[in-house]
Amino acid sequence: MVKIIGRELPNMPWEDVPAGCTDVMWRHSGNPIMGWNETHSCARVYNSAVIPYKGGFKGIFRADHKDGIPRLHVGSSLDGLKWEIEDKVIEWRDEQGREYNPGYAYDPRLVELDAKYYIVWCTDFGGPTLGLGVTEDFEHFTRLENVFIPFNRNGVLFPRKINGKYMMLSRPSDSGHTPFGDIFISESPDLTYWGRHRRVMTSGDTWWQGKKIGAGAVPIETSEGWLLFYHGVNGTCNGFVYSIGAALLDLDNPAKVLYRTRDYLMTPQMPYEVSGFVPNVTFPCATLQDAATGRIAVYYGAADTCLGVAYTDVDRLVKYMKDNSYLLATDDEEFR
Ligand code: BMA
């Protein structure tokens, strides 16, 4: 049995695999769990991150406002499915106490690390790059140093130090819609200075992830390696299609890919995934998981319009990955 290494979370959202479903991941029957006009200022809530907090759940939500600009909001939930989103935008202060409000902020990831909650998001820094901030109570938010210079997106922090270093996955990009992109890893002694960059995974070969890839949710520590949900992008004549895949990274050296899904786990298929503000997008940003049962709930943005949940269990998924893995030549050691 493959085990999740971490806490038990008996109150996380869950539904058993539907009768007759042969897929490794299946959608929540009540999808989407949120979308248009959740609050007065939030036009659409989608690519967002959630975490267990004091017996319930907190989230950092990407909401595009009616001026079209994406911003970050706090949300709370008792069951991980019904959420109260705050209408006011997160107000950052830097470490000197000065106010900081990025021109735009999107695609947050959220991780508990050293008993604090860290947020990585795509921020305005004269071009998109990774912002980093921390909170202890989801009321006061401290902005830390930006992680990288532009252009970079899809920053995901590991939930613990590895060999004494903080580790972050990221996806160097361009200033626009980026028709390329691989997943890299960088390490830091202090969350300020980042280096020893390695390329972890490349796009290419299998069509669903042939254009670019990007880390999705915070990696889940398992007995077999770090389980990473990521997005893979295909370029069609009508634009990009964002699907969801998974990889298993070495526990001590997560620059090393052990297994990687040859086929996508999920691709835009449901009406709320294939139609919306940006059609054909499934974009994972967070998971909840229960170490006792191996249950995993994946939170993903759909069509840049709404938020969905999908389920899998770790034993079933890792077995599937081992049987259906497809490593690219460029995932090999010499390129790291
Ligand atoms: C990416 C990001 C995501 C978005 C996706 C599809 O570049 O901007 O926020 O979901 O494009 O539009």
Residues whose N, C-alpha, C, O or C-beta is under 5 A from the ligand:
A	BS01	BMA	D107 V278 V281 F283 D304
